[in-house]
């Protein structure tokens, strides 16, 4: 039977006899293993009508009024094994309007990075490394904050830990035992030097012995001098290795 070709030939392929049975089995194999449609975070993802989130309060001696940081999350692949909660947008509100301009700029940039997708945990270290030329301050618990931007970074870090994007490295049992022994030895040495009974009330804001200085690793007033070496009673950091 002759077939008239009325269109221009763009390509051709020789069909062998053994290839004629192949197209019959192909659709069956394709339907047998459907691929899971996993939604990933990307900038073209539309914002749902409702988002879940948390609001954090920042009370800094640099500001007269407190800052309220709200981070809203989008839940991807809800109800499936691939369910994941990712930050989608951030808002910072305060009665203090002196820094309104840079706060609005910061929230828009952070929200844009969140919606871009990928690894957003790098924001924490970048923001915590911002220093105020006028000097930092100690927040509740004796933790040093070099700037208000660094504390906002700390809030983002806390939120990312809550939703599971950042995990704290667990301290092994031997390190915890060593820190406990060093703290007990330091307190005993202080009592013997003073020649009085131990006073539990004599602790700094972080809950560590008085006279402890700032640790460069965990930013906590827990660094004490023991056996001629600076040792942190909070994270175990030591200048002697």
C-alpha positions in Angstrom: 0.0 0.0 0.0 1.5 3.3 -1.0 1.4 6.3 1.4 1.8 9.8 0.0 4.0 12.1 2.1 2.6 15.6 2.0 4.9 17.2 4.6 8.6 17.8 4.7 10.7 14.9 6.1 12.6 16.1 9.2 14.1 12.8 10.2 13.8 9.1 9.7 14.6 5.8 11.5 14.7 2.2 10.3 12.3 0.0 12.3 13.6 -3.5 12.7 11.3 -6.5 13.1 12.4 -7.1 16.8 11.5 -3.4 17.6 7.8 -3.7 16.6 6.8 -5.5 19.9 8.6 -3.0 22.2 6.0 -0.2 22.2 3.3 -2.6 23.5 5.2 -3.2 26.8 6.4 0.3 27.5 3.1 1.9 28.7 2.5 -1.0 31.2 5.9 -0.5 32.8 5.4 3.2 33.1 2.0 2.9 34.8 3.4 0.2 37.2 5.9 2.6 38.9 4.4 6.1 39.2 6.8 8.7 40.5 5.9 10.6 43.7 5.3 14.3 43.1 7.4 15.9 45.8 7.0 19.7 46.1 10.3 21.5 46.8 10.7 25.1 48.1 11.3 27.5 45.2 10.6 31.2 44.5 7.6 30.5 42.1 5.7 28.7 44.9 2.4 30.5 45.6 1.7 31.7 49.1 -1.2 29.8 50.7 -4.1 31.7 52.3 -3.0 30.6 55.8 0.5 30.0 57.2 1.6 28.7 60.5 4.2 30.7 62.5 5.7 31.9 65.8 6.3 35.3 67.3 9.4 36.0 69.4 10.0 39.0 71.7 13.3 40.7 71.8 14.0 43.2 74.7 17.2 45.0 74.1 18.8 47.8 76.2 19.6 49.5 72.9 15.9 50.0 72.2 13.3 51.7 74.4 10.5 49.4 73.1 10.7 45.6 72.5 10.9 44.1 69.0 8.5 41.4 68.0 9.8 39.0 65.3 7.2 36.8 63.5 8.3 34.0 61.3 5.6 32.2 59.2 6.2 28.8 57.7 4.8 26.9 54.7 4.2 23.2 55.1 5.3 21.2 52.0 3.9 17.8 51.1 1.5 17.8 54.1 0.3 14.4 55.2 3.0 12.5 53.3 6.3 11.0 54.2 8.0 14.0 52.6 6.2 16.6 54.8 8.5 19.5 55.6 8.1 22.9 57.3 10.1 25.7 55.7 10.3 29.4 56.7 8.4 31.5 54.1 8.3 35.1 55.4 9.4 37.2 58.4 8.0 40.4 60.0 9.5 42.6 62.7 7.3 45.1 64.5 8.0 47.7 67.2 6.7 50.9 68.6 10.2 52.3 68.0 10.3 54.0 64.6 13.9 55.1 64.7 15.1 52.1 62.8 12.0 51.5 60.7 13.8 51.9 57.4 16.5 49.2 57.9 14.0 46.9 59.6 11.7 46.9 56.6 14.6 46.3 54.3 15.9 43.4 56.4 12.5 41.7 56.6 12.0 42.0 52.8 15.5 40.6 52.0 15.1 37.7 54.5 11.6 36.9 53.2 13.0 36.8 49.6 15.8 34.5 50.7 13.3 32.2 52.4 11.1 31.9 49.3 14.1 31.3 47.1 14.5 27.9 48.7 17.6 25.8 49.2 19.7 26.0 52.4 18.8 29.2 54.3 20.6 28.2 57.5 23.7 30.3 56.4 21.7 33.4 57.4 22.1 32.6 61.1 25.9 32.8 61.1 26.0 35.9 58.8 23.6 37.8 61.1 25.2 36.7 64.3 28.5 38.0 63.1 27.2 41.6 62.8 28.8 43.9 65.5 27.5 47.2 66.7 30.3 49.9 66.7 28.7 51.2 70.0 29.2 47.9 71.7 27.0 44.9 72.4 25.0 43.8 75.4 24.2 40.8 77.6 20.7 39.3 77.2 18.9 37.3 79.9 20.9 34.3 80.8 24.3 36.0 80.5 24.6 35.4 76.7 26.5 38.2 74.9 24.9 39.8 71.8 27.2 41.9 69.7 24.3 43.8 68.1 20.5 43.8 67.7 20.9 42.2 64.2 22.8 39.4 65.9 20.0 38.8 68.3 17.5 38.7 65.4 19.8 36.1 63.9 19.6 34.2 67.2 15.8 34.2 67.0 16.0 32.8 63.4 18.4 30.1 64.7 16.0 29.2 67.5 13.1 29.0 65.0 15.0 26.8 62.5 15.9 24.5 65.4 12.2 24.2 66.3 11.2 23.2 62.8 14.1 20.8 62.4 16.3 22.6 59.9 19.1 23.1 62.4 20.3 20.4 64.8 22.5 21.0 67.8 25.5 18.7 67.9 24.9 16.5 70.9 27.6 16.6 73.6 28.9 13.2 74.4 28.7 11.7 77.9 32.4 11.9 78.5 32.5 15.7 77.8 29.5 16.3 80.1 31.2 14.4 82.8 34.4 16.3 82.3 32.6 19.7 82.5 30.7 18.6 85.6 34.0 17.5 87.3 35.8 20.8 86.3 32.9 22.9 87.7 32.8 21.0 90.9 36.6 21.3 91.3 36.4 25.0 90.5 33.7 25.6 93.1 35.6 23.6 95.8 38.8 25.6 95.1 36.8 28.8 95.5 35.4 27.7 98.8 38.8 26.6 100.1 40.3 29.9 99.1 37.5 31.9 100.7 37.5 29.6 103.8 33.7 29.6 104.0 30.8 27.3 103.1 29.6 27.3 99.5 26.9 29.7 98.7 24.6 28.6 95.9 23.3 32.2 95.5 26.7 33.4 94.3 26.1 32.7 90.6 26.1 35.1 87.7 23.1 35.6 85.3 24.1 32.5 83.3 24.1 30.3 86.4 27.9 29.9 86.5 30.4 30.8 89.2 31.1 34.5 89.8 34.1 35.9 88.0 33.5 33.8 84.9 34.3 35.6 81.7 32.8 35.5 78.2 33.5 32.3 76.2 34.4 33.1 72.6 32.7 29.9 71.4 29.3 29.9 73.0 29.1 33.7 74.0 28.3 32.7 77.6 29.8 34.0 80.8 31.2 30.6 81.8 34.9 30.8 81.1 37.0 30.2 84.2 40.7 29.8 84.9 41.6 26.3 86.0 45.1 24.8 86.3 46.5 27.8 84.4 44.1 27.3 81.4 40.8 29.1 80.4 38.0 26.5 80.4 34.3 27.0 79.6 31.9 25.3 82.0 29.1 25.6 79.5 30.4 24.1 76.2 33.7 22.6 77.3 35.9 24.9 75.2 39.5 25.2 76.4 42.3 27.4 75.1 44.7 24.6 75.9 43.0 22.2 73.5 
